[in-house]
Amino acid sequence: MTQRDTSTISRTQIDVREPAMFRVIYINDEHTSMEFVVGSLVDHFAYTEEAAAKIALDIHNAGAAVVAVLPYEIAEQKGIEITMSARANGYPLQIKLEPDSV
């Protein structure tokens, strides 16, 4: 009996896609201080004090504002961290995540 060469070729297709991006949105309320909002923008998103103050004013005037567009996992983690910090400081600040449709 002769031995046959039986080799198997395996091909793996890897579908690599850019992660879905999500908008991190701060919702205005009457109790969260502007100082807390500015501080959270500086601490969590590395904004300058001036840029953070402008965004905080936009949140106040418009009722909400997109503060960052990030991959879902990062956006979710930042939202959780900021919400926990707000609650620890007695603020009802709400963070909303929305898919970025761009």
C-alpha positions as CSV (number, residue, x, y, z in Angstrom):
1,M,0.0,0.0,0.0
2,T,1.2,3.4,-0.8
3,Q,0.8,6.3,1.5
4,R,-1.1,9.3,0.1
5,D,-0.1,12.9,0.9
6,T,-3.2,14.3,2.6
7,S,-2.6,17.8,3.7
8,T,-5.3,20.2,4.6
9,I,-5.1,23.9,3.9
10,S,-7.0,25.9,6.4
11,R,-7.8,29.5,5.7
12,T,-9.1,31.8,8.3
13,Q,-10.7,35.0,7.3
14,I,-10.5,37.8,9.8
15,D,-13.0,40.5,9.4
16,V,-11.3,43.6,10.9
17,R,-13.5,46.6,11.1
18,E,-13.1,50.0,12.8
19,P,-14.9,50.0,16.1
20,A,-18.3,51.6,16.2
21,M,-18.0,55.2,17.4
22,F,-20.4,56.7,20.0
23,R,-21.1,60.3,21.0
24,V,-20.7,61.1,24.7
25,I,-23.4,63.6,25.6
26,Y,-23.7,65.6,28.8
27,I,-27.3,66.5,29.7
28,N,-27.9,69.8,31.5
29,D,-29.6,69.9,34.9
30,E,-30.3,72.6,37.4
31,H,-28.1,71.0,40.2
32,T,-24.8,70.0,38.8
33,S,-22.3,72.8,39.2
34,M,-20.5,74.3,36.2
35,E,-17.3,73.7,38.2
36,F,-17.9,70.0,38.3
37,V,-18.8,69.8,34.6
38,V,-15.6,71.8,33.7
39,G,-13.5,69.6,36.0
40,S,-14.9,66.4,34.6
41,L,-14.2,67.5,31.0
42,V,-10.6,68.5,32.0
43,D,-10.0,65.3,34.0
44,H,-11.7,62.7,31.7
45,F,-11.3,64.2,28.2
46,A,-8.1,66.3,28.6
47,Y,-9.8,69.5,27.6
48,T,-8.1,72.8,28.6
49,E,-9.9,74.8,31.2
50,E,-10.9,77.3,28.5
51,A,-12.3,74.7,26.1
52,A,-14.1,72.9,29.0
53,A,-15.7,76.1,30.2
54,K,-17.0,76.8,26.6
55,I,-18.4,73.3,26.4
56,A,-20.0,73.6,29.8
57,L,-21.7,76.9,28.7
58,D,-22.9,75.1,25.5
59,I,-24.4,72.3,27.6
60,H,-26.1,74.9,29.8
61,N,-27.5,77.0,26.9
62,A,-28.5,74.1,24.6
63,G,-29.6,71.6,27.3
64,A,-27.0,69.0,26.1
65,A,-23.8,68.8,24.1
66,V,-21.6,66.2,22.6
67,V,-18.3,66.3,24.5
68,A,-16.5,63.4,22.7
69,V,-16.8,60.7,20.0
70,L,-15.1,57.5,21.1
71,P,-15.2,53.8,20.5
72,Y,-18.2,52.3,22.4
73,E,-16.2,50.6,25.2
74,I,-14.2,53.7,25.9
75,A,-17.3,56.0,25.8
76,E,-19.2,53.6,28.1
77,Q,-16.3,53.5,30.6
78,K,-15.9,57.3,30.7
79,G,-19.7,57.6,31.1
80,I,-19.6,55.3,34.1
81,E,-16.6,57.0,35.7
82,I,-18.1,60.5,35.3
83,T,-21.5,59.3,36.6
84,M,-20.0,57.7,39.6
85,S,-17.9,60.8,40.3
86,A,-21.0,63.0,40.0
87,R,-23.0,60.8,42.4
88,A,-20.2,60.8,44.9
89,N,-20.3,64.6,44.8
90,G,-24.1,64.7,45.1
91,Y,-24.8,65.7,41.5
92,P,-27.5,64.2,39.2
93,L,-25.5,64.7,36.0
94,Q,-26.6,62.4,33.2
95,I,-24.4,61.1,30.5
96,K,-26.0,59.7,27.3
97,L,-24.3,57.6,24.6
98,E,-25.5,57.7,21.0
99,P,-24.1,56.0,17.9
100,D,-22.2,58.4,15.7
101,S,-23.8,58.1,12.3
102,V,-21.2,60.0,10.4
